């Protein structure tokens, strides 16, 4: 397992301990968990305690097209709200702007994106690949935008029929040396660029095939509605409104996949998200391919069972360029609770008991 901070290790030990009930787990999520804040992330990744003025100044330079004292006051208020935990940056573009404003390198930027959006840099996305190049060579955000506009004009990007997996594109990117080399990389792959995550889609279709009956010769195929209701709902309330819900309830419910989402992901009109992949892993028990692992053996104990599933799950997330399992993430704590075997309960049964307790 990857090395954890003291806080993360304590929360890991608590949520995965023997005989922890669903009620105790939910109470921990409501009252005991220490979630990483925007302030925690910026201090840890930058190594700077008093970073707020640096961030405001950097963002102001990036947004210099909007001049004036009013805009600066508004920007200071926005950053202060992030620091105070009142809200978070609105999208990935804004997180990239924070990386440039703070002078982060590529590794720091990857960490911040993963922490705030649960998805690292998507190297098959032309714009993000350009941001990555500019962060790596310490260029400015304005340089990145100019290069992105130039590339889009030259390439006329579209989704290609032979799309490489994201991690393959990342490996190709790591070979780039200099601006001319980078533009060759972009132009050579311009017909393979796209916004969707191919590796995540590959995992998604494997697990979905198992649930739909495509891999089971004796059963008919099941509909997406059946899969969403019988496998993925797991006691999650169907109502779309979240008024009156607690913060924990809203976080858990957000992006929980329904039949419409599953259909859209399968047709690729919607990208496969991290929460859906983790839920599918729980429902399939992580046994979505035919590769032998020690998990197939009856002698494996609970601690080893947890360790191997975490390793297997993190490998899936790593392949997809997504954030690893984090015991300081509320939804990830639900996942960790489900990975600890108890009697003969399936992982999905444990998730159902948690959701029932959380929304009761």
C-alpha positions in Angstrom: 0.0 0.0 0.0 1.1 3.6 -0.6 2.4 5.5 2.4 -0.3 7.5 4.2 -0.2 10.5 6.5 -1.0 9.9 10.2 -4.6 11.2 9.8 -5.2 9.0 6.7 -3.8 5.9 8.5 -6.1 6.4 11.5 -9.2 6.8 9.4 -8.2 3.8 7.3 -7.8 1.7 10.4 -11.2 2.8 11.7 -13.3 2.3 8.6 -11.8 -1.1 7.9 -11.7 -2.5 11.4 -13.4 -5.8 12.3 -17.1 -5.8 13.3 -17.7 -2.1 12.5 -21.5 -1.7 12.0 -23.1 0.3 9.3 -24.4 2.7 11.9 -20.9 3.2 13.4 -19.5 3.8 9.9 -22.2 6.4 9.0 -21.7 8.1 12.3 -18.0 8.4 11.5 -18.8 9.9 8.1 -21.1 12.4 9.8 -19.1 13.4 12.8 -15.6 11.9 12.8 -14.0 12.0 9.4 -11.4 14.7 8.6 -11.8 15.5 4.9 -9.0 17.3 3.0 -10.0 20.9 2.4 -8.9 23.2 -0.4 -6.6 24.8 2.2 -5.1 21.5 3.2 -4.4 20.6 -0.4 -2.7 23.9 -1.3 -0.5 24.0 1.8 0.5 20.3 1.4 1.2 20.5 -2.4 2.8 23.9 -2.5 4.7 23.6 0.8 3.7 27.2 1.5 1.6 28.1 4.6 0.7 31.7 3.6 -0.2 31.1 -0.1 -3.4 33.2 -0.5 -1.8 36.4 -1.8 0.4 34.5 -4.2 -2.7 32.7 -5.5 -4.7 35.9 -5.9 -1.8 37.7 -7.7 -1.3 34.8 -10.0 -4.9 34.4 -10.9 -5.2 38.2 -11.4 -2.4 38.1 -14.0 -4.1 35.2 -15.7 -7.4 37.1 -15.8 -5.7 40.5 -16.6 -8.2 41.0 -19.5 -10.7 41.8 -16.8 -9.0 44.8 -15.3 -10.2 47.0 -12.5 -10.5 47.2 -8.7 -13.9 45.6 -8.7 -12.6 42.4 -10.4 -9.7 42.2 -8.0 -12.1 42.5 -5.0 -14.3 39.7 -6.5 -11.2 37.5 -7.1 -10.1 38.0 -3.5 -13.5 37.0 -2.3 -13.6 33.9 -4.5 -10.2 32.7 -3.2 -11.2 33.5 0.4 -14.3 31.3 -0.1 -12.1 28.4 -1.3 -9.8 28.8 1.6 -12.7 28.9 4.1 -14.2 25.8 2.6 -17.4 27.6 1.5 -17.1 26.2 -2.1 -14.5 24.8 -4.5 -13.2 25.8 -8.0 -16.0 25.4 -10.5 -14.3 23.2 -13.1 -11.0 21.7 -14.4 -10.0 24.9 -16.3 -10.1 26.8 -13.1 -8.0 24.2 -11.3 -5.4 24.4 -14.2 -5.4 28.2 -13.7 -4.6 27.7 -10.0 -1.7 25.4 -10.9 -0.3 28.1 -13.3 -0.9 30.9 -10.7 1.0 28.9 -8.0 3.8 28.0 -10.3 3.3 24.3 -9.9 5.3 21.8 -11.8 3.7 18.8 -13.6 3.7 16.5 -10.6 2.2 19.1 -8.3 -0.5 19.9 -10.9 -1.4 16.2 -11.3 -1.8 15.9 -7.5 -4.0 19.0 -7.2 -6.2 17.9 -10.2 -6.6 14.5 -8.7 -7.5 15.9 -5.3 -10.0 18.5 -6.5 -11.6 16.7 -9.5 -10.7 13.0 -8.9 -9.1 12.9 -12.3 -5.5 13.7 -13.2 -4.4 15.2 -16.5 -6.1 13.6 -19.5 -3.3 13.3 -22.1 -5.7 12.3 -24.9 -7.4 15.6 -24.5 -5.4 18.0 -26.7 -6.0 21.1 -24.5 -5.0 19.3 -21.3 -1.9 17.8 -23.0 -0.9 21.3 -23.9 -1.5 22.5 -20.4 0.7 19.6 -19.2 3.5 20.6 -21.6 3.4 24.2 -20.4 3.4 23.2 -16.8 6.3 20.8 -17.3 8.4 23.6 -19.0 7.2 26.3 -16.6 5.5 28.4 -19.3 2.6 30.7 -18.6 -1.2 30.0 -18.8 -1.5 32.5 -21.6 1.1 30.5 -23.6 -0.9 27.4 -23.1 -4.1 29.0 -24.3 -2.4 30.4 -27.3 -0.9 27.0 -28.2 -4.3 25.3 -27.7 -6.0 27.7 -30.1 -3.2 27.2 -32.6 -3.4 23.4 -32.3 -7.2 23.3 -32.6 -7.1 25.5 -35.8 -4.4 23.2 -37.4 -5.7 19.8 -36.4 -9.5 20.0 -36.6 -9.6 17.4 -33.8 -12.2 14.7 -33.8 -12.7 11.3 -32.2 -10.8 8.7 -34.2 -11.9 5.1 -34.8 -8.6 3.7 -33.5 -8.3 5.6 -30.2 -5.4 4.7 -27.9 -5.8 4.3 -24.2 -5.0 7.3 -22.1 -2.0 5.8 -20.3 -0.4 5.0 -23.7 -0.8 8.7 -24.7 0.8 9.7 -21.4 3.8 7.4 -22.1 4.2 9.0 -25.5 3.9 12.5 -23.9 6.8 11.6 -21.5 9.1 11.2 -24.5 8.5 14.7 -25.7 11.5 17.0 -25.6 11.0 20.6 -26.6 8.3 22.6 -28.4 8.9 21.3 -31.9 8.8 17.7 -30.6 5.6 18.4 -28.8 3.8 19.8 -31.8 4.8 16.7 -33.7 3.3 14.6 -30.9 0.0 16.6 -31.2 -0.2 16.5 -35.0 0.7 12.8 -35.1 -2.1 12.0 -32.7 -4.6 14.7 -33.7 -7.1 12.2 -35.1 -6.9 10.2 -31.9 -7.6 13.0 -29.5 -10.8 13.2 -27.6 -12.5 14.1 -24.4 -13.7 10.6 -23.3 -11.6 8.3 -21.3 -10.9 5.1 -23.2 -9.3 3.1 -20.3 -12.3 3.9 -18.0 -14.7 2.9 -20.8 -12.8 -0.4 -21.2 -13.2 -1.3 -17.5 -16.8 -0.1 -17.6 -17.8 -2.4 -20.5 -16.1 -5.4 -18.9 -18.0 -5.0 -15.7 -21.2 -4.1 -17.4 -21.0 -7.2 -19.6 -20.8 -9.4 -16.5 -23.9 -7.8 -15.0 -25.9 -7.7 -18.2 -25.4 -11.4 -18.8 -23.3 -11.1 -21.9 -20.7 -13.4 -20.3 -23.2 -15.8 -18.8 -24.3 -18.5 -21.4 -27.3 -19.7 -19.4 -29.0 -16.3 -18.8 -30.6 -13.8 -21.1 -29.3 -10.3 -21.4 -30.5 -7.8 -18.8 -31.5 -4.3 -19.6 -29.7 -1.1 -18.4 -32.8 -0.4 -16.3 -32.6 -3.8 -14.6 -28.8 -3.3 -13.9 -29.4 0.2 -12.5 -32.3 -0.8 -10.3 -31.2 -4.3 -9.1 -27.4 -3.8 -8.9 -26.5 -0.1 -8.7 -29.3 1.5 -6.8 -28.4 -0.1 -3.5 -31.1 1.7 -1.5 -30.1 5.1 -2.9 -33.3 7.4 -2.9 -34.6 8.0 -6.4 -35.6 11.6 -5.9 -33.5 14.2 -7.6 -34.0 17.0 -5.2 -31.4 17.3 -2.4 -33.0 20.0 -0.3 -33.0 19.0 3.3 -30.1 16.6 2.8 -26.9 16.8 4.9 -23.6 17.6 3.3 -22.5 13.9 3.6 -25.8 12.7 1.9 -25.3 15.2 -0.9 -21.7 14.1 -1.5 -22.6 10.4 -1.6 -25.6 10.9 -3.8 -23.9 13.2 -6.3 -23.2 11.5 -9.7 -24.7 8.2 -8.4 -25.5 6.4 -11.7 -29.0 5.6 -12.8 -30.3 3.9 -15.9 -30.1 7.0 -18.0 -26.4 7.5 -17.0 -25.5 3.9 -17.7 -27.1 4.1 -21.1 -25.3 7.3 -21.9 -21.9 6.0 -20.8 -22.4 2.8 -22.8 -23.2 4.9 -26.0 -20.3 7.2 -25.1 -22.5 10.3 -25.0 -21.4 10.6 -21.4 -18.0 10.0 -20.0 -17.5 7.2 -17.5 -16.9 8.7 -14.0 -14.9 7.4 -11.1 -17.9 6.8 -8.8 -19.6 4.5 -11.4 -16.4 2.5 -11.8 -16.0 2.0 -8.1 -19.7 1.0 -7.7 -19.4 -1.5 -10.5 -16.3 -2.9 -8.9 -18.2 -3.4 -5.6 -21.2 -5.1 -7.4 -19.0 -7.4 -9.4 -16.7 -8.1 -6.5 -13.8 -7.1 -8.6 -14.0 -10.3 -10.5 -14.6 -8.9 -14.0 -11.9 -10.7 -15.9 -10.5 -14.2 -15.9 -7.0 -13.4 -14.5 -6.1 -15.6 -11.6 -5.4 -13.8 -8.3 -5.0 -15.0 -4.8 -8.5 -13.7 -4.1 -9.8 -16.9 -5.7 -8.4 -18.9 -2.9 -10.5 -19.8 0.2 -7.6 -19.6 2.6 -7.1 -15.8 2.3 -7.7 -13.9 5.5 -9.7 -10.6 5.9 -6.6 -8.3 6.1 -5.1 -9.9 2.9 -8.5 -9.7 1.2 -8.7 -6.0 1.9 -5.2 -5.3 0.9 -5.5 -7.2 -2.5 -8.8 -5.6 -3.4 -7.4 -2.1 -2.6 -4.3 -2.9 -4.8 -6.5 -4.2 -7.6 -8.9 -1.2 -7.3 -6.0 1.3 -7.2 -4.5 -0.3 -10.3 -7.8 0.2 -12.2 -7.9 3.9 -11.0 -4.3 4.4 -11.9 -4.8 3.0 -15.4 -7.7 5.4 -15.8 -5.7 8.4 -14.6 -8.1 8.8 -11.6 -7.4 9.5 -7.9 -6.5 6.5 -5.8 -8.6 5.3 -2.9 -8.3 8.0 -0.2 -9.5 7.4 3.5 -10.0 11.2 3.7 -12.6 11.1 0.9 -16.2 10.5 2.1 -17.3 8.2 -0.7 -14.0 6.3 -0.7 -14.7 5.5 3.0 -17.9 3.8 1.9 -15.9 1.7 -0.6 -13.3 0.7 2.1 -16.0 -0.4 4.5 -17.4 -2.6 1.7 -14.1 -4.3 1.1 -13.7 -5.7 4.5 -15.4 -9.2 4.5 -17.9 -10.0 7.2 -19.4 -13.5 7.5 -20.7 -14.2 3.9 -22.0 -10.7 3.1 -21.2 -9.5 -0.5 -19.6 -6.1 -0.9 -22.8 -4.8 -2.5 -24.8 -6.0 0.6 -22.5 -4.0 2.8 -23.0 -0.9 0.6 -26.8 -1.4 0.7 -26.7 -1.4 4.5 -24.6 1.8 4.5 -26.9 3.7 2.1 -30.0 2.6 4.0 -28.5 3.8 7.3 -27.2 7.0 5.8 -30.6 8.0 4.2 -32.9 6.5 6.8 
